[in-house]
Amino acid sequence: MKIFPSLLSANFANLERDLNPLVEEGVESYHLDVMDGNFVPNISFGPPVIRSLRKAYPQIELDAHLMVKDPFVVLEPILKIGVEWLSVHVEVEPDVDKISRLCRQYDTGFGLVFNPGTEIERGKKLLPAADFVLLMSVEPGFGGQSFNEETLDKVKKLKKYFNGPIQMDGGLGPNNVEKVVSAGVDWVVAGSSVFGQAVPTAAVRELLAAVDQPAP
């Protein structure tokens, strides 16, 4: 299992204070929710913040999740900054050929995102272009929501058509991560269960211990 702490739950007024202990602990990958106030109601951050993170932490992996109506507004600026992973929503009917081609150009892994109410069959034809798939277990746009266990059924469906890494995001923590990994999820996005805790590094260790994996 790979853990991606989600910066949406970090303290935007002091990201360095929140990130430094995790980076020093050896946590390598971080999830970035880019919101446009259109596809989802909220607005989070975009290329300027991602550029600052890349400059400050060149050693970490950045995973940009585009919760945006038109991916092409921010796609290339983010790719030029340099992110290891980038995903777009099936619901916006993305031009996956063009997006995946651009991602390959910048050595970035391309992912498809499915909202909780979106059936796997809707994006079945798009899956061959994807390097990974992100399954939302909550409605996108807000942190701190409760995990929807029904999403685990989609993991089984997805595995019929896709054999790459499966990522899950939404309400994941020590009380349910073992069940999620047992269902076949490879990458876990954890927001408030990491940054919402008194000691985020201890929270990451607790998540890993829940699935019997060593700390980073």
N, C-alpha and C positions, 0 to 999 in steps of 0.2 A: 504494500500500500504506500502511496505517495501522498503527503499532506500539502495542500496549498492554502496557507492562511490567507484570508480575504481581507484586503486593505479597506474594504467598505466599512468594516467594524473597528478599524483602528482610529486613533485620535488624529484627525486631519491637522490639528493645530500643532502636533508634535509627533510627526511620523518617525522621525529619527529615534526618539526615545522608545517608541514601540517596536521598531524594527531591529535596532542594534542588538538587543539581547538574543533575538531569534537567529539572526545571521551569525552571531558569535557562537551560538549553540550548534550551528551546522544545518539549520533549516534552509533548504536551497531554493524552493519554488514558492511564488506568491501570485495570488489571483487578483486581477484588476477589473472591477466592474465599471465599464465605461457606459454611462447613461446619458440619453439625449433629451429627457423631458418630453419625449414624443412617443416612442415605442413603449417606454415606461414613464410613470408620472414624475419621477425624480431626476435630478441632474447630479452627477457625481464629479468626475474629473475627466481630463482628456490628455492630449499629447504633451502640454507643458509639464504636468505633474509626472507623467511617465518618463519624460526626458530627464527630469531631475532625479528620479529614482535610478534610472540607468546610469547616470553620471556618478551618483553617490555609491551605488552598489553594482559595479560591473560584473561581479562574480555570481550574482543570483539569476535564477530563471524567472522571467516575467510572463504571465499568462493573461492575455487581454481578452476579456469577454465583452463583446460589443452588443450591449442592449440598446441598439439604435435602429431607427427605421430605415435609414440609408447607410449601409456600411461604407460606401465609397467616400462619404464625407470625411471620415477619419482614418480609413484603412491604410492608405499609403503613408501619411504622416507618421502613424504608429509603427508601421513596418520599417520605415527609414530610421527611426530611433533605435530599433533593435529589440524585438521581443521573441521569446522562444516558442510561444504558443499564441494562437489567435483564433477565436471562435465567433460565429455569427448564427443568428436564429433562423431556423427553418421557417418560422412564421412570417418572415419578411420576404420570403421567396427569393433568396439570394442567387446571384449569378455565380454558382459554385465553380464553374470552369475558370472564369476570370479571376475570382478571388483566390482559388487554390493555386493558379499559375503565378499570381503575384506573391503569394506566400512562399512558394518554392524559390522564387527569384531572390528572396531575402532570407532563405534558410529558416523559415518559420513554419512550425507545424500548424496545419489547418484543421479546425474543429467545427462540427455542427451542433447546435443547441436545440433541445426539445423542451418546450414548456410542459408543465404537468398535464394539461388538457390536450396536448398534441399527440396523436397516435404515431407510432413508429412508421406505420405504413405511409403516412403523408410524406415523409422524407426518405423513404426506402430507395428511390432512384438516385438520390443525391449522395448516398453513403459511400459509393466507390471513390469519390473525390476526397473523403475525409481521412485524416490521420488519427483523429480521436473524436469521441462524441461526449458531449456534456448533457446529462439529464438533470433538469431542474426538479427538485422535490418540493419546491414552494413556488409561488408566483414571483416572477422577477421584479426587481425594483426596490425591495425593502429588505433590510437585514433583520435578524432576530426572530424570524418566523419559525413555527413548529414544523418538524419533519412530517411529511405525508407518506406513510408506509405503503400506500397503494402504488407508489412509484417503483417499488421493487419488482412488480410484475413486468414493467417495461424493460427492465434489465434483461430478463429472460427472453422477451420478444426480440430485443435488439441483437442479442447474441446469435439469433438465427441468420441475421443478415450482415453482421459486422464482427470482425475478430480483432480489432485494434483496441487501444485503451479506452475504458469507459470512466468518465468523470461524473461525480454527483455533487450537487450544490443545494444547500437549504436545510437548516435545522439539524445539522449533523454534529454529534458530540459523543462522549464516552458511553452514553447509555444506548446508542443505536449503531455505532460505527462497526461493531463486530457483525451485526446482522447485514449491514450494507455490503461489507467486504465479502461475506459469505455468499451473497447473492450474485457476486461477480464484478463489483465495482473495483477499479484499480486505483483511481485518483480521488481523493476526498478534499473538497473545499470546506474549510472551517473558518467561520467568521467570529461570531460572538462567543463560540466555545473556546476560542483562543484569545482574541483581543478583549473579550468581555470579562476575562478572568483576572484575578489579582496578579498572578504570575504566568504570563503567556508561555514561557518556556516549559513550566511544569504542566500546563494544559496540553502542550504538544506531546510531552512524554506520556501523559495519561491516555491520550488518543492512541498512541502507538502500543502502549501496554494492553489496551483493550482488545487488540488483535494479535497480541504476543509478538510484537516486533520491537527490536532494540531501538533505543533513542538515537537521534542523529549524532 
